[in-house]
Amino acid sequence: MCRMLLTIGQFSNLSPYMDFLEQMANEGKGAPHHDGFGYVLYYGNEIKAERSVERARKVADLYGTALMAHARKISSSTKKVVNTQPFTLGNISFVHNGTISGLAKDGRSDSYNFFRMVVKDLPSAIATVRGMNFTSLNFIITDGKYAAAYREVRKDPGYHSLFYKADEDRFTVSTEEMSGKWYEIVDKTLVVYRNGRLSEYDAADVFPSVI
């Protein structure tokens, strides 16, 4: 179980968002989340990624257009860098909060295997894991230009929360609210941010491509 966030918009110093992740990890819902942390920073056509089994920390001078960050609290698998989020594939990064029973295998966490399923086929991934026992399917995915966040919870919705904030030049998703006006993502809803526009899809709808 985890704390996670994504912010995407104009080039700026994104370190305050990493500061907030560190705050959630130490003082947020279900704290502490000290079983590893990581981030992916997007700037221009480049990305910088860091993952560690250490507790979340503040990182200065994170200048870029998008930042995805994650603080881990182990609920399955082992405390290893390979199971530390965000997971990446090319320029795509992904974070998940929750436990999906039976999906962890071959030394890789349930979240990692869920990521591979989502990248391959989102509707199929959701349909498959719904047949399993899980606490939450909450995830965020981005390529640094678009973003998508999905929320579906079966246990402890207060902990497995997911909020978004849409400013004129920035879109942010987080497990907890920072300052400003935030909206909670409704259960079984996909929120997509693309080309400065925000769209919401009910799980009963046909999901759009998110990669």
Backbone as CSV, one residue per row, in Angstrom:
resi,resn,N_x,N_y,N_z,CA_x,CA_y,CA_z,C_x,C_y,C_z
1,MET,0.855,-1.182,0.000,0.000,0.000,0.000,0.892,1.233,0.000
2,CYS,0.397,2.334,-0.541,1.331,3.383,-0.914,0.719,4.777,-0.874
3,ARG,1.577,5.751,-1.044,1.200,7.129,-1.337,1.799,7.460,-2.693
4,MET,1.056,8.197,-3.520,1.523,8.446,-4.880,0.958,9.759,-5.401
5,LEU,1.661,10.316,-6.391,1.180,11.535,-7.024,1.791,11.685,-8.409
6,LEU,1.114,12.519,-9.200,1.601,12.927,-10.523,1.219,14.378,-10.718
7,THR,2.148,15.175,-11.248,1.825,16.527,-11.662,2.402,16.752,-13.052
8,ILE,1.638,17.416,-13.917,2.031,17.603,-15.306,1.575,18.984,-15.774
9,GLY,2.463,19.706,-16.453,2.131,21.052,-16.911,3.342,21.754,-17.494
10,GLN,3.418,23.063,-17.281,4.521,23.838,-17.809,5.809,23.556,-17.042
11,PHE,6.940,23.824,-17.691,8.248,23.624,-17.073,8.361,24.486,-15.820
12,SER,8.689,23.856,-14.700,8.838,24.596,-13.445,9.571,23.728,-12.433
13,ASN,9.814,24.287,-11.255,10.436,23.532,-10.167,9.365,22.674,-9.508
14,LEU,9.489,21.367,-9.620,8.486,20.436,-9.103,8.870,19.847,-7.748
15,SER,9.930,20.351,-7.151,10.377,19.848,-5.845,9.307,19.944,-4.761
16,PRO,8.442,20.987,-4.747,7.401,21.028,-3.710,6.478,19.806,-3.732
17,TYR,6.298,19.206,-4.911,5.459,18.009,-4.993,6.171,16.809,-4.375
18,MET,7.490,16.751,-4.544,8.255,15.699,-3.877,8.244,15.912,-2.369
19,ASP,8.281,17.176,-1.956,8.178,17.475,-0.527,6.860,16.944,0.037
20,PHE,5.783,17.090,-0.737,4.477,16.627,-0.277,4.428,15.107,-0.215
21,LEU,5.073,14.434,-1.174,5.140,12.968,-1.102,5.829,12.540,0.187
22,GLU,6.927,13.201,0.508,7.658,12.872,1.736,6.778,13.117,2.959
23,GLN,5.972,14.169,2.907,5.053,14.457,4.010,3.992,13.371,4.139
24,MET,3.414,12.942,3.013,2.428,11.870,3.057,3.035,10.587,3.597
25,ALA,4.259,10.292,3.178,4.921,9.057,3.604,5.123,9.030,5.110
26,ASN,5.409,10.192,5.695,5.710,10.260,7.122,4.501,10.553,7.998
27,GLU,3.532,11.340,7.467,2.451,11.832,8.312,1.059,11.607,7.718
28,GLY,0.959,11.097,6.505,-0.333,10.950,5.845,-1.120,9.739,6.326
29,LYS,-2.207,9.457,5.630,-3.065,8.323,5.975,-2.260,7.018,5.953
30,GLY,-2.397,6.241,7.006,-1.718,4.948,7.051,-0.222,5.021,7.235
31,ALA,0.315,6.200,7.579,1.767,6.355,7.742,2.271,5.475,8.894
32,PRO,3.556,5.076,8.804,4.527,5.476,7.793,4.529,4.575,6.558
33,HIS,5.022,5.141,5.449,5.241,4.406,4.202,6.745,4.484,3.918
34,HIS,7.491,3.593,4.533,8.956,3.700,4.542,9.656,2.541,3.847
35,ASP,8.956,1.825,2.962,9.542,0.640,2.338,10.065,0.900,0.927
36,GLY,10.440,2.135,0.662,10.995,2.488,-0.635,10.275,3.666,-1.242
37,PHE,10.974,4.369,-2.137,10.344,5.467,-2.851,11.019,5.616,-4.212
38,GLY,10.336,6.316,-5.092,10.913,6.561,-6.403,10.203,7.713,-7.094
39,TYR,10.833,8.193,-8.147,10.205,9.238,-8.950,10.708,9.168,-10.384
40,VAL,9.893,9.715,-11.277,10.285,9.895,-12.679,10.034,11.357,-13.009
41,LEU,11.067,12.043,-13.480,10.990,13.455,-13.857,11.091,13.577,-15.369
42,TYR,10.156,14.300,-15.969,10.148,14.536,-17.413,10.589,15.969,-17.686
43,TYR,11.542,16.131,-18.615,11.984,17.471,-19.001,12.444,17.412,-20.459
44,GLY,11.778,18.229,-21.299,12.054,18.148,-22.726,11.708,16.769,-23.230
45,ASN,12.620,16.152,-23.965,12.427,14.780,-24.433,13.181,13.774,-23.576
46,GLU,13.602,14.213,-22.412,14.385,13.371,-21.523,13.583,13.003,-20.288
47,ILE,13.976,11.901,-19.649,13.403,11.541,-18.352,14.540,11.159,-17.405
48,LYS,14.299,11.409,-16.118,15.236,11.002,-15.077,14.457,10.170,-14.075
49,ALA,14.954,9.006,-13.741,14.259,8.124,-12.812,15.173,7.730,-11.663
50,GLU,14.600,7.658,-10.485,15.327,7.185,-9.309,14.398,6.297,-8.493
51,ARG,14.907,5.166,-8.053,14.154,4.269,-7.181,15.086,3.759,-6.094
52,SER,14.563,3.657,-4.878,15.382,3.255,-3.741,14.526,2.491,-2.738
53,VAL,15.149,1.598,-1.966,14.430,0.897,-0.897,14.453,1.720,0.387
54,GLU,15.081,2.892,0.351,15.095,3.771,1.511,13.769,4.526,1.612
55,ARG,13.539,5.176,2.733,12.330,5.954,2.918,12.344,7.197,2.016
56,ALA,11.160,7.731,1.732,11.037,8.911,0.871,11.791,10.084,1.478
57,ARG,12.390,10.889,0.608,13.124,12.066,1.057,12.841,13.235,0.115
58,LYS,13.142,14.425,0.585,12.994,15.601,-0.251,14.125,15.640,-1.270
59,VAL,13.815,16.109,-2.476,14.810,16.205,-3.547,14.737,17.608,-4.118
60,ALA,15.827,18.340,-4.059,15.849,19.728,-4.515,16.056,19.827,-6.026
61,ASP,15.635,20.934,-6.591,15.899,21.295,-7.989,15.381,20.263,-8.984
62,LEU,14.152,19.842,-8.798,13.513,18.932,-9.751,12.762,19.780,-10.792
63,TYR,13.493,20.269,-11.768,12.908,21.119,-12.801,12.468,20.268,-13.985
64,GLY,11.211,20.420,-14.371,10.703,19.663,-15.498,9.265,20.012,-15.786
65,THR,8.642,19.236,-16.676,7.239,19.455,-17.033,6.307,18.486,-16.310
66,ALA,6.829,17.352,-15.885,5.991,16.365,-15.200,6.819,15.590,-14.182
67,LEU,6.160,15.197,-13.105,6.809,14.411,-12.064,5.824,13.378,-11.552
68,MET,6.243,12.115,-11.554,5.483,11.043,-10.921,6.310,10.514,-9.758
69,ALA,5.672,10.350,-8.587,6.414,9.917,-7.402,5.580,8.946,-6.580
70,HIS,6.278,8.117,-5.785,5.604,7.020,-5.067,6.384,6.680,-3.813
71,ALA,5.663,6.476,-2.704,6.256,5.992,-1.451,5.569,4.690,-1.090
72,ARG,6.349,3.660,-0.811,5.813,2.314,-0.669,5.653,1.874,0.782
73,LYS,4.567,1.133,1.013,4.343,0.413,2.255,4.028,-1.023,1.860
74,ILE,4.906,-1.950,2.166,4.802,-3.312,1.654,3.523,-3.997,2.142
75,SER,2.811,-4.587,1.191,1.664,-5.431,1.532,1.799,-6.806,0.886
76,SER,2.697,-6.911,-0.099,2.986,-8.191,-0.735,4.382,-8.112,-1.350
77,SER,4.934,-9.229,-1.747,6.267,-9.336,-2.352,7.342,-8.846,-1.387
78,THR,8.492,-8.495,-1.911,9.649,-8.199,-1.073,10.129,-6.773,-1.276
79,LYS,10.955,-6.338,-0.320,11.518,-4.991,-0.358,12.765,-4.988,-1.239
80,LYS,12.544,-4.784,-2.528,13.626,-4.752,-3.503,13.414,-3.591,-4.452
81,VAL,14.503,-3.113,-5.054,14.398,-1.999,-5.998,13.497,-2.372,-7.170
82,VAL,13.544,-3.625,-7.624,12.734,-4.021,-8.781,11.240,-3.932,-8.488
83,ASN,10.871,-3.932,-7.210,9.465,-3.813,-6.838,9.110,-2.416,-6.331
84,THR,10.049,-1.484,-6.490,9.824,-0.102,-6.082,9.275,0.682,-7.256
85,GLN,8.267,1.469,-7.005,7.615,2.255,-8.057,8.169,3.686,-8.069
86,PRO,7.961,4.402,-9.196,7.184,4.081,-10.393,7.870,3.020,-11.262
87,PHE,7.040,2.231,-11.959,7.531,1.319,-12.973,7.545,2.061,-14.303
88,THR,8.505,1.720,-15.142,8.627,2.412,-16.415,8.757,1.424,-17.568
89,LEU,8.289,1.868,-18.725,8.459,1.144,-19.978,8.621,2.199,-21.059
90,GLY,9.870,2.370,-21.531,10.134,3.474,-22.448,9.909,4.789,-21.723
91,ASN,9.058,5.643,-22.277,8.759,6.923,-21.634,7.473,6.878,-20.805
92,ILE,6.912,5.686,-20.611,5.684,5.521,-19.841,6.043,5.176,-18.390
93,SER,5.406,5.851,-17.446,5.597,5.521,-16.035,4.249,5.284,-15.383
94,PHE,4.274,4.498,-14.305,3.036,3.967,-13.714,3.218,3.779,-12.216
95,VAL,2.170,4.125,-11.445,2.154,3.834,-10.013,0.792,3.257,-9.640
96,HIS,0.784,2.391,-8.625,-0.441,1.716,-8.174,-0.476,1.727,-6.655
97,ASN,-1.655,1.868,-6.089,-1.850,1.804,-4.643,-2.904,0.752,-4.339
98,GLY,-2.502,-0.303,-3.665,-3.439,-1.362,-3.313,-2.762,-2.717,-3.344
99,THR,-3.520,-3.738,-3.007,-3.032,-5.113,-3.038,-3.968,-5.959,-3.891
100,ILE,-3.402,-6.708,-4.839,-4.166,-7.621,-5.685,-3.666,-9.029,-5.377
101,SER,-4.461,-9.777,-4.634,-4.022,-11.098,-4.176,-3.827,-12.059,-5.339
102,GLY,-2.712,-12.785,-5.294,-2.439,-13.797,-6.306,-1.740,-13.277,-7.554
103,LEU,-1.498,-11.972,-7.626,-0.881,-11.430,-8.836,0.636,-11.295,-8.710
104,ALA,1.144,-11.310,-7.493,2.597,-11.279,-7.299,3.168,-12.653,-7.646
105,LYS,4.203,-12.679,-8.478,4.817,-13.950,-8.849,6.206,-13.726,-9.415
106,ASP,7.009,-14.777,-9.368,8.380,-14.754,-9.899,9.196,-13.601,-9.316
107,GLY,8.966,-13.289,-8.039,9.738,-12.252,-7.383,9.305,-10.839,-7.697
108,ARG,8.283,-10.692,-8.528,7.787,-9.362,-8.876,6.443,-9.120,-8.197
109,SER,6.220,-7.885,-7.812,5.037,-7.541,-7.038,3.759,-7.588,-7.854
110,ASP,2.625,-7.608,-7.152,1.332,-7.533,-7.812,1.206,-6.246,-8.621
111,SER,1.734,-5.145,-8.091,1.646,-3.857,-8.786,2.412,-3.884,-10.107
112,TYR,3.590,-4.519,-10.103,4.364,-4.609,-11.348,3.614,-5.417,-12.397
113,ASN,3.057,-6.545,-12.015,2.335,-7.376,-12.981,1.046,-6.701,-13.451
114,PHE,0.413,-5.926,-12.570,-0.755,-5.148,-12.968,-0.350,-4.089,-14.000
115,PHE,0.778,-3.445,-13.781,1.318,-2.463,-14.733,1.486,-3.078,-16.118
116,ARG,2.081,-4.246,-16.179,2.297,-4.884,-17.485,0.962,-5.207,-18.159
117,MET,-0.026,-5.570,-17.379,-1.351,-5.859,-17.929,-2.014,-4.591,-18.459
118,VAL,-1.911,-3.501,-17.703,-2.528,-2.235,-18.110,-1.906,-1.713,-19.398
119,VAL,-0.577,-1.796,-19.494,0.114,-1.329,-20.697,-0.306,-2.141,-21.922
120,LYS,-0.511,-3.419,-21.724,-0.898,-4.292,-22.838,-2.333,-4.053,-23.288
121,ASP,-3.266,-3.954,-22.327,-4.688,-3.806,-22.682,-5.454,-3.412,-21.423
122,LEU,-5.765,-2.120,-21.280,-6.429,-1.639,-20.062,-7.766,-2.313,-19.785
123,PRO,-8.715,-2.352,-20.731,-10.006,-2.986,-20.422,-9.865,-4.445,-19.996
124,SER,-8.974,-5.181,-20.666,-8.756,-6.578,-20.309,-8.134,-6.698,-18.921
125,ALA,-7.215,-5.783,-18.595,-6.565,-5.814,-17.289,-7.582,-5.626,-16.176
126,ILE,-8.460,-4.634,-16.332,-9.474,-4.373,-15.317,-10.421,-5.564,-15.180
127,ALA,-10.845,-6.112,-16.292,-11.770,-7.249,-16.266,-11.134,-8.449,-15.578
128,THR,-9.856,-8.675,-15.821,-9.167,-9.827,-15.229,-9.024,-9.684,-13.723
129,VAL,-8.534,-8.534,-13.259,-8.275,-8.392,-11.823,-9.572,-8.288,-11.023
130,ARG,-10.665,-7.928,-11.663,-11.949,-7.912,-10.948,-12.356,-9.311,-10.497
131,GLY,-11.794,-10.327,-11.133,-12.074,-11.698,-10.730,-11.187,-12.167,-9.593
132,MET,-10.322,-11.281,-9.093,-9.410,-11.606,-8.004,-9.823,-10.841,-6.751
133,ASN,-9.229,-11.218,-5.634,-9.415,-10.443,-4.408,-8.451,-9.267,-4.424
134,PHE,-8.956,-8.067,-4.204,-8.082,-6.902,-4.169,-8.644,-5.854,-3.212
135,THR,-7.759,-4.988,-2.752,-8.184,-3.852,-1.935,-8.461,-2.648,-2.812
136,SER,-7.570,-2.397,-3.785,-7.695,-1.221,-4.639,-6.961,-1.444,-5.953
137,LEU,-7.544,-0.923,-7.033,-6.895,-0.929,-8.345,-6.388,0.462,-8.713
138,ASN,-6.388,1.379,-7.773,-6.026,2.762,-8.064,-4.660,2.852,-8.737
139,PHE,-4.619,3.533,-9.886,-3.333,3.722,-10.558,-3.302,5.053,-11.290
140,ILE,-2.073,5.502,-11.580,-1.827,6.686,-12.403,-0.795,6.284,-13.452
141,ILE,-0.993,6.757,-14.678,-0.062,6.442,-15.765,0.161,7.698,-16.597
142,THR,1.380,7.875,-17.122,1.689,9.042,-17.936,2.843,8.754,-18.888
143,ASP,2.906,9.542,-19.956,4.092,9.539,-20.818,4.775,10.900,-20.757
144,GLY,4.373,11.720,-19.806,4.935,13.052,-19.645,4.166,14.128,-20.377
145,LYS,3.247,13.718,-21.264,2.439,14.676,-22.008,0.950,14.511,-21.707
146,TYR,0.509,13.267,-21.565,-0.857,12.988,-21.147,-0.794,12.300,-19.786
147,ALA,-1.949,12.178,-19.151,-2.025,11.463,-17.879,-3.382,10.803,-17.760
148,ALA,-3.438,9.678,-17.070,-4.700,9.002,-16.783,-4.631,8.449,-15.372
149,ALA,-5.761,8.546,-14.671,-5.843,8.024,-13.307,-7.136,7.242,-13.167
150,TYR,-7.049,6.071,-12.536,-8.221,5.216,-12.360,-8.374,4.875,-10.890
151,ARG,-9.650,4.871,-10.431,-9.923,4.492,-9.046,-11.004,3.424,-8.998
152,GLU,-10.702,2.324,-8.316,-11.687,1.285,-8.020,-11.264,0.621,-6.715
153,VAL,-12.130,0.667,-5.710,-11.771,0.264,-4.353,-12.773,-0.746,-3.807
154,ARG,-12.259,-1.775,-3.119,-13.107,-2.740,-2.430,-12.935,-2.689,-0.920
155,LYS,-11.850,-2.111,-0.432,-11.584,-2.087,1.002,-10.976,-0.751,1.399
156,ASP,-11.468,-0.187,2.478,-10.930,1.027,3.084,-10.829,2.181,2.078
157,PRO,-11.963,2.673,1.594,-11.947,3.770,0.626,-11.338,5.052,1.178
158,GLY,-11.376,5.236,2.502,-10.764,6.421,3.080,-9.263,6.442,2.901
159,TYR,-8.654,5.268,2.963,-7.212,5.172,2.737,-6.891,5.137,1.252
160,HIS,-7.675,4.376,0.495,-7.438,4.248,-0.946,-8.158,5.371,-1.698
161,SER,-7.855,6.578,-1.300,-8.442,7.760,-1.932,-7.603,8.180,-3.134
162,LEU,-8.208,8.987,-4.008,-7.499,9.518,-5.159,-8.188,10.828,-5.555
163,PHE,-7.407,11.898,-5.585,-7.933,13.227,-5.870,-7.209,13.831,-7.067
164,TYR,-7.878,14.771,-7.735,-7.202,15.516,-8.792,-7.486,17.000,-8.660
165,LYS,-6.565,17.788,-9.200,-6.678,19.237,-9.221,-6.316,19.707,-10.623
166,ALA,-7.170,20.509,-11.221,-6.944,20.991,-12.584,-6.816,22.510,-12.564
167,ASP,-5.592,23.009,-12.674,-5.346,24.435,-12.792,-5.260,24.803,-14.261
168,GLU,-5.084,26.082,-14.531,-5.037,26.542,-15.917,-3.883,25.924,-16.693
169,ASP,-2.760,25.732,-16.033,-1.583,25.228,-16.733,-0.991,23.978,-16.089
170,ARG,-1.763,23.301,-15.192,-1.200,22.124,-14.516,-2.313,21.187,-14.059
171,PHE,-2.046,19.893,-14.208,-2.955,18.846,-13.748,-2.207,17.991,-12.744
172,THR,-2.829,17.738,-11.593,-2.175,16.987,-10.531,-3.126,15.931,-9.977
173,VAL,-2.601,14.741,-9.720,-3.345,13.654,-9.084,-2.557,13.220,-7.856
174,SER,-3.267,12.956,-6.751,-2.581,12.565,-5.525,-3.491,11.715,-4.654
175,THR,-2.888,10.859,-3.838,-3.661,10.070,-2.887,-4.219,10.938,-1.766
176,GLU,-3.621,12.105,-1.562,-4.118,13.047,-0.568,-4.073,14.455,-1.152
177,GLU,-4.880,15.358,-0.572,-5.003,16.703,-1.103,-3.895,17.622,-0.595
178,MET,-3.357,18.416,-1.512,-2.473,19.514,-1.149,-3.348,20.759,-0.994
179,SER,-2.784,21.938,-1.094,-3.559,23.166,-0.990,-4.351,23.404,-2.272
180,GLY,-5.419,24.198,-2.171,-6.233,24.502,-3.340,-7.483,23.645,-3.407
181,LYS,-8.175,23.731,-4.539,-9.437,23.024,-4.717,-9.204,21.692,-5.417
182,TRP,-9.573,20.612,-4.755,-9.374,19.262,-5.260,-10.714,18.558,-5.421
183,TYR,-10.730,17.571,-6.314,-11.921,16.771,-6.543,-11.569,15.303,-6.334
184,GLU,-12.415,14.598,-5.597,-12.175,13.178,-5.385,-12.661,12.394,-6.593
185,ILE,-11.838,11.477,-7.086,-12.235,10.631,-8.210,-13.235,9.603,-7.710
186,VAL,-14.372,9.532,-8.382,-15.446,8.622,-7.998,-15.018,7.182,-8.278
187,ASP,-15.495,6.258,-7.455,-15.156,4.843,-7.639,-15.530,4.369,-9.042
188,LYS,-14.679,3.529,-9.606,-14.843,2.970,-10.950,-14.909,4.063,-12.015
189,THR,-14.004,5.038,-11.882,-13.931,6.144,-12.833,-12.502,6.335,-13.319
190,LEU,-12.365,6.564,-14.614,-11.082,6.872,-15.242,-11.076,8.349,-15.610
191,VAL,-10.061,9.077,-15.168,-9.888,10.486,-15.496,-8.701,10.600,-16.448
192,VAL,-8.900,11.250,-17.588,-7.850,11.381,-18.597,-7.569,12.862,-18.850
193,TYR,-6.287,13.208,-18.811,-5.842,14.574,-19.107,-5.004,14.527,-20.380
194,ARG,-5.481,15.197,-21.423,-4.782,15.166,-22.708,-4.960,16.497,-23.422
195,ASN,-3.854,17.072,-23.880,-3.880,18.347,-24.609,-4.603,19.442,-23.832
196,GLY,-4.387,19.456,-22.528,-4.979,20.480,-21.696,-6.441,20.275,-21.374
197,ARG,-7.021,19.159,-21.805,-8.433,18.887,-21.570,-8.613,17.693,-20.647
198,LEU,-9.663,17.765,-19.855,-9.940,16.727,-18.870,-11.216,15.993,-19.240
199,SER,-11.152,14.655,-19.232,-12.318,13.824,-19.541,-12.464,12.750,-18.478
200,GLU,-13.714,12.368,-18.181,-13.978,11.301,-17.230,-14.791,10.208,-17.892
201,TYR,-14.482,8.949,-17.538,-15.159,7.797,-18.120,-15.579,6.859,-17.010
202,ASP,-16.823,6.443,-17.045,-17.312,5.439,-16.116,-16.781,4.088,-16.537
203,ALA,-16.552,3.205,-15.564,-16.009,1.887,-15.869,-16.900,1.085,-16.791
204,ALA,-18.178,1.444,-16.849,-19.095,0.750,-17.746,-18.944,1.212,-19.192
205,ASP,-18.276,2.369,-19.384,-18.051,2.879,-20.738,-16.899,2.117,-21.399
206,VAL,-16.714,2.376,-22.671,-15.551,1.851,-23.374,-14.375,2.771,-23.060
207,PHE,-13.352,2.232,-22.430,-12.199,3.047,-22.053,-11.435,3.494,-23.288
208,PRO,-10.919,4.714,-23.279,-10.047,5.158,-24.367,-8.641,4.592,-24.173
209,SER,-7.832,4.702,-25.181,-6.424,4.290,-25.050,-5.733,5.219,-24.067
210,VAL,-4.918,4.652,-23.171,-4.214,5.484,-22.209,-2.695,5.397,-22.396
211,ILE,-2.249,4.766,-23.480,-0.813,4.729,-23.765,-0.610,4.998,-25.257
